[in-house]
Amino acid sequence: MSSLKETPEARRKRLLWRASHRGMREMDLLLGGFARTHLDQLTGSELDELEAIIGLPDRELMGWILGDHPVPQLQATATLKALLSFRP
Protein backbone atom coordinates (compact mmCIF):
# COMPACT_ATOMS: atom_id res chain seq x y z
CA MET A 1 0.00 0.00 0.00
CA SER A 2 1.01 3.59 -0.42
CA SER A 3 2.70 5.66 2.24
CA LEU A 4 0.62 8.35 3.97
CA LYS A 5 3.29 10.92 3.07
CA GLU A 6 3.51 9.94 -0.60
CA THR A 7 2.24 12.60 -2.99
CA PRO A 8 -0.29 11.56 -5.66
CA GLU A 9 2.32 12.26 -8.36
CA ALA A 10 4.92 10.11 -6.63
CA ARG A 11 2.37 7.32 -6.21
CA ARG A 12 1.49 7.40 -9.90
CA LYS A 13 5.18 7.27 -10.85
CA ARG A 14 5.76 4.34 -8.50
CA LEU A 15 2.75 2.45 -9.85
CA LEU A 16 3.83 3.07 -13.45
CA TRP A 17 7.30 1.70 -12.68
CA ARG A 18 5.88 -1.37 -10.90
CA ALA A 19 3.38 -2.00 -13.71
CA SER A 20 6.15 -1.83 -16.32
CA HIS A 21 8.76 -3.92 -14.47
CA ARG A 22 7.09 -7.15 -13.40
CA GLY A 23 9.61 -9.58 -14.87
CA MET A 24 7.30 -11.18 -17.43
CA ARG A 25 7.56 -9.19 -20.67
CA GLU A 26 3.94 -9.74 -21.68
CA MET A 27 2.73 -8.44 -18.31
CA ASP A 28 5.15 -5.48 -18.50
CA LEU A 29 3.63 -4.52 -21.86
CA LEU A 30 0.02 -5.00 -20.84
CA LEU A 31 0.08 -3.51 -17.34
CA GLY A 32 2.58 -0.82 -18.27
CA GLY A 33 0.54 0.16 -21.32
CA PHE A 34 -2.65 0.25 -19.25
CA ALA A 35 -0.94 2.38 -16.60
CA ARG A 36 0.51 4.81 -19.16
CA THR A 37 -2.89 5.19 -20.80
CA HIS A 38 -5.11 5.47 -17.70
CA LEU A 39 -3.00 6.43 -14.69
CA ASP A 40 -3.62 10.19 -14.86
CA GLN A 41 -7.40 9.72 -14.85
CA LEU A 42 -7.65 7.17 -12.03
CA THR A 43 -9.22 8.23 -8.74
CA GLY A 44 -7.71 7.38 -5.37
CA SER A 45 -9.82 4.25 -4.97
CA GLU A 46 -8.99 3.17 -8.53
CA LEU A 47 -5.30 3.66 -7.74
CA ASP A 48 -5.84 1.36 -4.74
CA GLU A 49 -7.42 -1.22 -7.08
CA LEU A 50 -4.54 -0.90 -9.56
CA GLU A 51 -2.02 -1.31 -6.76
CA ALA A 52 -3.79 -4.51 -5.67
CA ILE A 53 -3.78 -5.78 -9.26
CA ILE A 54 -0.06 -5.07 -9.59
CA GLY A 55 0.50 -7.09 -6.44
CA LEU A 56 -1.10 -10.21 -7.93
CA PRO A 57 1.09 -13.05 -9.20
CA ASP A 58 1.77 -12.96 -12.97
CA ARG A 59 0.48 -16.49 -13.48
CA GLU A 60 -2.88 -15.76 -11.83
CA LEU A 61 -3.37 -12.47 -13.66
CA MET A 62 -2.33 -13.96 -17.00
CA GLY A 63 -4.88 -16.75 -16.56
CA TRP A 64 -7.63 -14.15 -16.21
CA ILE A 65 -6.37 -12.10 -19.16
CA LEU A 66 -6.23 -15.15 -21.43
CA GLY A 67 -9.62 -16.35 -20.20
CA ASP A 68 -8.16 -19.61 -18.92
CA HIS A 69 -9.63 -19.01 -15.45
CA PRO A 70 -12.62 -16.97 -14.29
CA VAL A 71 -11.94 -13.86 -12.22
CA PRO A 72 -13.00 -14.44 -8.61
CA GLN A 73 -15.86 -12.14 -7.60
CA LEU A 74 -13.70 -10.53 -4.89
CA GLN A 75 -11.14 -9.39 -7.50
CA ALA A 76 -13.68 -8.32 -10.16
CA THR A 77 -13.20 -4.57 -9.67
CA ALA A 78 -13.96 -1.92 -12.27
CA THR A 79 -10.21 -1.34 -12.71
CA LEU A 80 -9.53 -5.03 -13.35
CA LYS A 81 -12.40 -5.18 -15.83
CA ALA A 82 -10.92 -2.15 -17.63
CA LEU A 83 -7.52 -3.87 -17.70
CA LEU A 84 -9.01 -7.08 -19.09
CA SER A 85 -10.62 -5.17 -21.94
CA PHE A 86 -7.52 -3.02 -22.60
CA ARG A 87 -5.68 -3.59 -25.85
CA PRO A 88 -2.31 -1.82 -26.22
C-alpha contacts under 8 A as a table, 3 or more apart, distances in Angstrom:
res1	aa1	res2	aa2	distance
1	M	48	D	7.65
1	M	51	E	7.18
2	S	6	E	6.82
2	S	11	R	7.02
3	S	6	E	5.20
6	E	10	A	6.19
6	E	11	R	6.29
7	T	10	A	5.16
7	T	11	R	6.18
8	P	11	R	5.04
8	P	12	R	6.20
9	E	12	R	5.16
9	E	13	K	6.27
10	A	13	K	5.10
10	A	14	R	6.12
11	R	14	R	5.07
11	R	15	L	6.10
12	R	15	L	5.11
12	R	16	L	6.07
12	R	39	L	6.64
12	R	40	D	7.64
13	K	16	L	5.12
13	K	17	W	6.23
14	R	17	W	5.18
14	R	18	R	6.19
15	L	18	R	5.05
15	L	19	A	5.93
15	L	35	A	7.69
15	L	51	E	6.82
16	L	19	A	5.10
16	L	20	S	6.13
16	L	32	G	6.32
16	L	35	A	5.76
16	L	36	R	6.84
16	L	39	L	7.72
17	W	20	S	5.20
17	W	21	H	6.09
17	W	32	G	7.74
18	R	21	H	5.25
18	R	22	R	6.41
18	R	54	I	7.12
19	A	22	R	6.35
19	A	27	M	7.94
19	A	28	D	6.18
19	A	31	L	5.14
19	A	32	G	4.78
19	A	35	A	6.80
19	A	54	I	6.18
20	S	27	M	7.71
20	S	28	D	4.38
20	S	29	L	6.66
20	S	31	L	6.39
20	S	32	G	4.19
20	S	33	G	7.78
21	H	24	M	7.97
21	H	28	D	5.63
21	H	32	G	7.89
22	R	25	R	7.56
22	R	27	M	6.69
22	R	28	D	5.70
22	R	58	D	7.90
23	G	27	M	7.77
23	G	28	D	7.06
24	M	27	M	5.40
24	M	28	D	6.18
24	M	58	D	7.33
25	R	28	D	4.92
25	R	29	L	6.22
26	E	29	L	5.23
26	E	30	L	6.21
27	M	30	L	5.06
27	M	31	L	5.68
27	M	32	G	7.62
27	M	58	D	7.07
27	M	62	M	7.60
28	D	31	L	5.56
28	D	32	G	5.33
28	D	33	G	7.81
29	L	32	G	5.26
29	L	33	G	5.63
29	L	88	P	7.85
30	L	33	G	5.20
30	L	34	F	6.09
30	L	86	F	7.99
30	L	87	R	7.72
30	L	88	P	6.67
31	L	34	F	5.02
31	L	35	A	6.02
31	L	54	I	7.91
31	L	83	L	7.61
32	G	35	A	5.04
32	G	36	R	6.07
33	G	36	R	5.13
33	G	37	T	6.11
33	G	88	P	6.00
34	F	37	T	5.18
34	F	38	H	5.97
34	F	39	L	7.69
34	F	83	L	6.57
34	F	86	F	6.76
34	F	88	P	7.28
35	A	38	H	5.30
35	A	39	L	4.93
36	R	39	L	5.91
37	T	40	D	7.80
38	H	41	Q	5.61
38	H	42	L	6.45
39	L	42	L	5.41
39	L	47	L	7.83
42	L	45	S	7.94
42	L	46	E	5.48
42	L	47	L	6.02
43	T	46	E	5.07
43	T	47	L	6.10
44	G	47	L	5.03
44	G	48	D	6.34
45	S	48	D	4.92
45	S	49	E	6.33
46	E	49	E	4.88
46	E	50	L	6.12
46	E	79	T	6.27
47	L	50	L	4.97
47	L	51	E	6.04
48	D	51	E	5.08
48	D	52	A	6.29
49	E	52	A	5.10
49	E	53	I	6.23
49	E	77	T	7.17
49	E	79	T	6.28
49	E	80	L	7.63
50	L	53	I	4.95
50	L	54	I	6.12
50	L	79	T	6.50
50	L	80	L	7.50
51	E	54	I	5.09
51	E	55	G	6.32
52	A	55	G	5.07
52	A	56	L	6.70
53	I	56	L	5.34
53	I	80	L	7.09
56	L	60	E	7.01
56	L	61	L	6.56
57	P	60	E	5.47
57	P	61	L	6.33
58	D	61	L	5.21
58	D	62	M	5.83
59	R	62	M	5.17
59	R	63	G	6.19
60	E	63	G	5.24
60	E	64	W	6.66
61	L	64	W	5.24
61	L	65	I	6.27
62	M	65	I	4.94
62	M	66	L	6.03
63	G	66	L	5.30
63	G	67	G	5.98
63	G	68	D	4.95
63	G	69	H	5.37
64	W	67	G	4.98
64	W	68	D	6.12
64	W	69	H	5.31
64	W	70	P	6.05
64	W	71	V	5.88
64	W	84	L	7.76
65	I	68	D	7.73
65	I	84	L	5.67
66	L	69	H	7.89
67	G	70	P	6.66
71	V	75	Q	6.55
71	V	76	A	6.17
72	P	75	Q	5.49
72	P	76	A	6.35
73	Q	76	A	5.09
74	L	77	T	7.65
75	Q	80	L	7.47
76	A	80	L	6.18
76	A	81	K	6.60
77	T	80	L	5.22
77	T	81	K	6.25
78	A	81	K	5.07
78	A	82	A	6.16
79	T	82	A	5.04
79	T	83	L	6.21
80	L	83	L	4.93
80	L	84	L	6.12
81	K	84	L	5.08
81	K	85	S	6.37
82	A	85	S	5.27
82	A	86	F	6.08
83	L	86	F	4.98
